Amino acid sequence: MTKSLTKLWLQGFKRMLSGVPAAQAELLRKSAKPKRRKRADSARRTAGASSASSASSASSASGVSGASQARESRVRPRAGAWTKGQWTRSYHSAPPLPGRLVNHLSYGLYVPPRRAKSLMPLVVMLHGCKQTIDEFAMGTRMNRVADEHGFAVVYPEQSKHAHAHRCWHWYDDRDTAGLGEARAVVSLVDSLIEHHGVDPERVYIAGLSAGAGLASLLALNYPDRFAAVALHSAPALGEAHSGMTAMDVMRRGVRRDPIALVDGLIDVASYPGMPAIIVHGDSDRVVAPKNAEQLGLAFLRLNGFVDRAGAWMGGTLHETRQGGAQMNDYAMSNRHVLRICLVTDLGHAWAGGDEAVPFHSHKGPDASALIWAFFRDQRRRLSTAARRAASR
């Protein structure tokens, strides 16, 4: 009887997988853990796998959808992983690190079917701890937003050899750790600009948790390469320099003045500014919401809203409430520069995502659509010489 029931279950599971794109089917197979595996996985070299999902559209015109959005099914194909465009898994040979002559960075690249006639914008997506890029693409559904608006998305993946839980070393700015990882991401972006028709003036970076920490490191050290940054459930800047101090910052925020900390990291007077959107759940027990408040102060300083003492220098603040979230929008000379979004009742998870994937929640606005709505109006103007160099 046991064998018969097992056989029936396996037959039903195979029928469920029929018609599912290869990469998505692979994740379903892993979750089911069958005793036998008849075929080698071909998902890692799948390009252009299409989704048969009937999910709703990515967002409203403002980039915000309500908290009442339906939850994702746990069995049908995910709505936002590999959709109508081309998904390619590969690796990039990044510059060598001290003590490591070979430095390969794995990544997934998504190119939408409707490409702009000119150069494409690019969104760099940095996953959090205990995540793969496949899960991050599924959970955030950023590729679905890319289909709608015609931008490319690249997902760098941290190696398990570098960190057992695939965490980026955002708190360690040594060449052998976080700064080396940041340099590898920049090298990957440069390669995509050169070979894949990416617009160097419209490259954006977004991250979740540890990935957001690395995005902050990139924003500070490579402001000329990115037009804007999105930090979701991110730790505050400047105080963590080890695993222990990183945990302390995540739980409590920084203990010193965030403005003084950012002034100690860079020369703010010569910094070109960095438009930023900060998204955080008010019920996050992994990275305390205090971190979002402190990051907001740091980016107010980086973008010239406040001086060294924290006194207001210029700009405007507009407060609204949308889709279960409190929005604080800061503008300078009618230019939208900083948005802080605190999502009600959201824990340590990507807002408005596919909650069937760990570290993603259906609660709050669609963070992916919200982030692109902020990004699309930002551009990093390059000099003529820099633009020619980028196009070579």
C-alpha positions as CSV (number, residue, x, y, z in Angstrom):
1,M,0.0,0.0,0.0
2,T,2.8,2.4,0.9
3,K,4.5,1.8,-2.5
4,S,1.2,2.4,-4.3
5,L,0.6,5.7,-2.5
6,T,4.1,6.8,-3.2
7,K,3.7,6.0,-6.9
8,L,0.4,7.9,-7.0
9,W,2.0,10.9,-5.3
10,L,5.0,11.0,-7.7
11,Q,2.6,10.8,-10.7
12,G,0.6,13.7,-9.3
13,F,3.8,15.7,-8.7
14,K,5.0,15.0,-12.3
15,R,1.6,16.2,-13.6
16,M,1.9,19.4,-11.5
17,L,5.4,20.1,-13.0
18,S,4.2,19.7,-16.6
19,G,4.1,23.0,-18.3
20,V,6.2,24.7,-15.6
21,P,9.3,26.5,-16.8
22,A,12.5,24.5,-16.1
23,A,14.0,26.9,-13.6
24,Q,10.8,27.1,-11.6
25,A,10.3,23.4,-11.8
26,E,13.7,22.8,-10.3
27,L,12.9,24.8,-7.2
28,L,9.7,22.8,-6.8
29,R,11.6,19.6,-7.1
30,K,14.1,20.7,-4.5
31,S,11.3,21.5,-2.1
32,A,9.7,18.1,-2.7
33,K,13.0,16.1,-2.3
34,P,12.1,12.9,-4.2
35,K,14.2,9.9,-3.6
36,R,15.2,9.4,-7.2
37,R,16.3,12.0,-9.8
38,K,16.1,10.7,-13.3
39,R,17.4,13.8,-15.2
40,A,20.1,16.3,-14.6
41,D,18.9,19.8,-14.0
42,S,19.0,22.1,-17.0
43,A,17.6,25.1,-15.2
44,R,20.9,26.9,-14.7
45,R,21.4,27.2,-18.4
46,T,17.8,28.1,-19.2
47,A,17.4,31.3,-21.2
48,G,14.0,32.8,-22.1
49,A,11.9,30.6,-19.9
50,S,8.4,32.0,-19.9
51,S,5.9,32.0,-17.1
52,A,2.3,31.0,-17.6
53,S,1.2,32.9,-14.5
54,S,-2.2,34.7,-14.5
55,A,-1.2,37.1,-11.7
56,S,-2.3,40.7,-11.6
57,S,-0.3,43.6,-13.1
58,A,2.8,44.8,-11.3
59,S,1.5,48.1,-9.9
60,S,-0.7,51.1,-10.3
61,A,0.6,54.2,-12.2
62,S,2.1,55.6,-9.0
63,G,4.0,52.3,-8.4
64,V,1.9,51.4,-5.3
65,S,-0.5,48.6,-4.8
66,G,-2.8,48.0,-1.8
67,A,-2.1,45.7,1.1
68,S,-5.2,43.6,0.1
69,Q,-3.2,42.1,-2.9
70,A,-3.9,38.4,-3.2
71,R,-1.3,36.0,-1.9
72,E,0.7,33.9,-4.2
73,S,-0.1,30.2,-4.6
74,R,2.5,27.8,-3.3
75,V,2.1,25.3,-6.2
76,R,1.5,27.2,-9.4
77,P,4.4,29.0,-11.2
78,R,5.7,32.1,-9.5
79,A,4.4,35.3,-11.0
80,G,7.6,37.3,-11.2
81,A,10.7,35.2,-11.7
82,W,11.4,34.2,-15.3
83,T,8.6,35.9,-17.3
84,K,8.5,36.9,-21.0
85,G,12.1,37.9,-21.5
86,Q,15.4,36.2,-21.4
87,W,16.9,34.8,-18.2
88,T,20.6,33.8,-18.3
89,R,22.8,32.3,-15.6
90,S,26.5,32.9,-15.9
91,Y,29.6,34.2,-14.0
92,H,31.8,37.2,-14.3
93,S,35.6,37.2,-13.9
94,A,36.0,40.0,-11.5
95,P,39.4,41.6,-10.5
96,P,41.5,39.4,-8.3
97,L,41.3,39.9,-4.6
98,P,44.4,39.7,-2.3
99,G,45.2,36.1,-1.8
100,R,42.7,35.0,-4.5
101,L,43.9,35.0,-8.1
102,V,40.5,33.8,-9.5
103,N,37.5,35.8,-8.4
104,H,34.3,34.5,-10.2
105,L,31.0,36.3,-9.4
106,S,27.9,34.2,-10.3
107,Y,24.9,36.2,-11.6
108,G,21.6,36.0,-13.3
109,L,20.7,38.5,-16.0
110,Y,17.1,39.2,-17.1
111,V,16.5,41.1,-20.3
112,P,12.9,42.0,-21.1
113,P,11.3,41.3,-24.5
114,R,10.4,45.0,-25.0
115,R,13.7,46.7,-25.1
116,A,14.1,50.4,-25.5
117,K,15.4,51.6,-28.9
118,S,18.2,53.4,-27.1
119,L,20.4,52.0,-24.3
120,M,18.6,50.1,-21.5
121,P,18.4,51.1,-17.9
122,L,19.8,48.5,-15.5
123,V,18.7,47.5,-11.9
124,V,21.3,45.6,-9.8
125,M,19.5,43.4,-7.2
126,L,21.5,42.2,-4.2
127,H,19.9,39.4,-2.2
128,G,20.0,38.9,1.5
129,C,21.4,36.1,3.7
130,K,20.2,32.6,3.1
131,Q,18.9,33.5,-0.3
132,T,19.8,32.5,-3.9
133,I,19.2,34.8,-6.8
134,D,16.5,32.4,-8.1
135,E,14.5,32.9,-4.9
136,F,15.2,36.6,-4.9
137,A,13.8,37.0,-8.4
138,M,10.8,34.9,-7.5
139,G,10.1,36.7,-4.3
140,T,10.5,40.3,-5.4
141,R,9.0,39.8,-8.9
142,M,11.2,42.6,-10.2
143,N,11.4,40.9,-13.6
144,R,7.7,41.4,-14.0
145,V,8.2,45.2,-13.4
146,A,11.1,45.0,-15.9
147,D,8.7,43.5,-18.5
148,E,6.3,46.5,-18.1
149,H,8.9,49.2,-18.2
150,G,11.7,47.8,-20.4
151,F,14.8,47.7,-18.1
152,A,17.3,44.9,-17.5
153,V,17.9,43.3,-14.1
154,V,21.1,41.7,-12.9
155,Y,21.3,39.5,-9.8
156,P,24.8,39.0,-8.4
157,E,25.0,36.0,-6.2
158,Q,27.3,35.6,-3.1
159,S,29.2,32.4,-3.0
160,K,28.8,29.9,-0.2
161,H,32.6,29.7,-0.2
162,A,32.7,33.3,0.8
163,H,30.0,33.0,3.4
164,A,28.2,29.9,4.5
165,H,24.8,31.7,4.5
166,R,25.5,33.7,1.4
167,C,25.7,36.9,3.3
168,W,27.5,39.9,1.8
169,H,30.2,41.3,4.0
170,W,28.6,44.8,4.1
171,Y,30.2,45.7,7.5
172,D,33.8,44.8,6.5
173,D,35.3,47.4,4.0
174,R,38.5,45.5,3.5
175,D,39.6,44.5,0.0
176,T,39.3,40.9,1.0
177,A,35.7,41.3,2.1
178,G,33.0,43.9,1.6
179,L,35.0,46.3,-0.5
180,G,36.2,43.5,-2.7
181,E,32.7,42.3,-3.2
182,A,31.6,45.8,-4.1
183,R,34.4,46.1,-6.6
184,A,33.3,42.8,-8.2
185,V,29.8,44.1,-8.6
186,V,31.1,47.3,-10.2
187,S,33.2,45.2,-12.6
188,L,30.1,43.2,-13.5
189,V,28.2,46.4,-14.2
190,D,31.0,47.8,-16.4
191,S,30.9,44.5,-18.4
192,L,27.2,44.7,-18.9
193,I,27.5,48.4,-20.1
194,E,30.1,47.3,-22.6
195,H,28.5,44.2,-23.9
196,H,24.7,44.3,-23.3
197,G,23.6,47.8,-24.3
198,V,23.2,49.2,-20.8
199,D,22.9,53.0,-20.3
200,P,25.7,54.0,-18.0
201,E,23.7,57.1,-16.8
202,R,20.8,54.9,-15.7
203,V,22.3,52.1,-13.5
204,Y,20.5,51.6,-10.2
205,I,21.2,49.4,-7.2
206,A,18.8,47.8,-4.8
207,G,19.3,45.4,-1.9
208,L,17.5,43.5,0.9
209,S,19.1,43.2,4.4
210,A,22.8,42.3,3.9
211,G,22.4,43.0,0.2
212,A,21.1,46.5,1.2
213,G,24.2,46.9,3.4
214,L,26.4,46.2,0.4
215,A,24.3,48.6,-1.7
216,S,25.1,51.3,0.9
217,L,28.8,50.5,0.6
218,L,28.6,50.8,-3.2
219,A,26.6,54.1,-3.0
220,L,29.4,55.5,-0.7
221,N,32.4,54.3,-2.6
222,Y,31.1,54.4,-6.3
223,P,28.6,57.3,-6.4
224,D,29.6,58.0,-10.0
225,R,28.5,54.6,-11.2
226,F,24.9,54.6,-9.8
227,A,22.0,57.0,-10.4
228,A,20.1,56.0,-7.3
229,V,20.0,53.3,-4.5
230,A,17.1,51.4,-2.9
231,L,17.7,50.0,0.6
232,H,15.1,47.5,1.9
233,S,15.3,46.3,5.6
234,A,18.8,47.8,5.7
235,P,21.3,48.2,8.5
236,A,22.5,51.7,9.4
237,L,25.9,53.0,8.1
238,G,29.3,53.4,9.7
239,E,29.5,51.7,13.0
240,A,29.7,47.9,12.3
241,H,33.1,46.5,11.4
242,S,32.8,42.9,12.5
243,G,30.1,40.2,12.6
244,M,29.4,41.0,16.3
245,T,29.1,44.7,15.9
246,A,27.0,44.1,12.7
247,M,24.5,42.1,14.8
248,D,24.4,44.9,17.4
249,V,23.7,47.5,14.8
250,M,20.9,45.4,13.3
251,R,19.2,44.9,16.6
252,R,19.5,48.4,18.0
253,G,20.8,50.8,15.3
254,V,24.0,52.8,15.6
255,R,24.8,54.2,19.0
256,R,26.5,57.4,17.7
257,D,25.2,60.2,15.6
258,P,24.4,58.9,12.1
259,I,25.4,62.2,10.5
260,A,28.8,62.2,12.3
261,L,29.3,58.6,11.2
262,V,28.8,59.4,7.6
263,D,31.0,62.4,7.8
264,G,33.7,60.1,9.1
265,L,33.3,57.7,6.2
266,I,33.6,60.2,3.3
267,D,34.3,63.8,2.4
268,V,30.6,64.9,2.2
269,A,31.6,68.3,0.7
270,S,32.9,66.6,-2.5
271,Y,30.3,63.8,-2.6
272,P,28.0,64.2,-5.6
273,G,24.9,63.1,-3.8
274,M,22.9,59.8,-4.1
275,P,19.1,59.7,-4.5
276,A,17.8,57.0,-2.2
277,I,14.6,55.1,-1.3
278,I,14.5,53.4,2.1
279,V,11.8,50.7,2.7
280,H,11.5,49.1,6.2
281,G,8.8,47.2,8.1
282,D,7.8,48.6,11.4
283,S,7.6,45.1,12.9
284,D,11.1,44.0,11.7
285,R,12.7,42.1,14.6
286,V,15.9,41.2,12.6
287,V,16.9,44.7,11.5
288,A,15.2,47.2,13.9
289,P,13.2,50.0,12.3
290,K,15.5,52.4,14.1
291,N,18.0,51.6,11.3
292,A,15.7,53.2,8.7
293,E,15.4,56.4,10.7
294,Q,19.2,56.6,11.0
295,L,19.8,55.8,7.3
296,G,17.4,58.6,6.5
297,L,19.5,61.0,8.5
298,A,22.7,59.8,6.8
299,F,21.2,60.3,3.3
300,L,19.8,63.7,4.2
301,R,23.4,64.6,5.0
302,L,24.7,63.0,1.8
303,N,22.2,64.9,-0.4
304,G,22.7,68.3,1.2
305,F,19.5,68.7,3.2
306,V,21.3,69.1,6.6
307,D,24.7,70.3,7.7
308,R,27.2,68.6,9.9
309,A,25.3,69.6,13.1
310,G,22.0,68.3,11.6
311,A,20.5,71.7,11.0
312,W,18.2,72.0,8.0
313,M,19.9,73.7,5.0
314,G,17.2,73.5,2.4
315,G,14.6,71.4,0.6
316,T,11.0,70.3,1.3
317,L,9.3,67.4,3.1
318,H,6.0,65.9,2.0
319,E,4.3,63.2,4.2
320,T,1.6,60.9,2.8
321,R,0.1,57.5,3.6
322,Q,-0.3,55.0,0.8
323,G,-1.0,51.2,0.6
324,G,-0.4,50.5,4.3
325,A,2.8,52.6,4.5
326,Q,3.9,56.0,5.8
327,M,5.8,57.9,3.0
328,N,8.2,60.7,3.8
329,D,9.4,62.4,0.6
330,Y,12.2,64.9,0.5
331,A,12.8,67.1,-2.6
332,M,15.5,69.6,-3.5
333,S,14.8,72.2,-6.2
334,N,11.6,70.3,-7.2
335,R,13.7,67.1,-7.6
336,H,12.6,64.0,-5.7
337,V,15.8,63.0,-3.9
338,L,14.9,60.8,-0.8
339,R,11.9,58.7,0.1
340,I,11.5,56.8,3.4
341,C,8.7,54.2,3.4
342,L,7.8,52.6,6.7
343,V,5.4,49.7,6.1
344,T,2.8,48.9,8.8
345,D,3.0,45.4,10.3
346,L,5.8,44.2,8.0
347,G,8.5,42.1,9.5
348,H,11.9,41.3,7.9
349,A,10.7,40.7,4.4
350,W,10.4,42.3,1.0
351,A,7.1,44.3,0.9
352,G,4.4,43.3,-1.6
353,G,6.3,40.2,-2.6
354,D,5.5,36.5,-3.0
355,E,5.2,35.3,0.6
356,A,5.6,31.7,-0.6
357,V,9.3,32.5,-0.8
358,P,11.2,33.1,2.5
359,F,11.9,36.7,3.4
360,H,9.1,38.1,1.2
361,S,5.6,39.2,2.3
362,H,2.3,40.2,0.6
363,K,1.9,43.0,3.2
364,G,2.3,46.7,2.2
365,P,2.9,48.3,-1.2
366,D,4.7,46.4,-4.0
367,A,8.2,47.4,-3.2
368,S,9.6,46.4,-6.6
369,A,7.1,48.7,-8.4
370,L,7.7,51.4,-5.7
371,I,11.4,51.3,-6.2
372,W,11.2,51.5,-10.0
373,A,8.8,54.4,-9.7
374,F,11.5,56.2,-7.7
375,F,14.4,55.1,-10.0
376,R,12.9,56.0,-13.3
377,D,13.2,59.7,-12.8
378,Q,16.9,59.6,-11.7
379,R,19.9,59.9,-13.9
380,R,23.6,60.2,-13.2
381,R,24.9,62.7,-15.8
382,L,28.3,61.7,-17.2
383,S,30.8,64.0,-18.9
384,T,31.3,63.5,-22.6
385,A,34.6,61.8,-22.0
386,A,33.2,59.5,-19.4
387,R,30.3,58.5,-21.7
388,R,32.6,57.8,-24.6
389,A,34.8,55.6,-22.3
390,A,31.7,53.7,-21.1
391,S,30.5,53.1,-24.6
392,R,33.8,51.5,-25.8
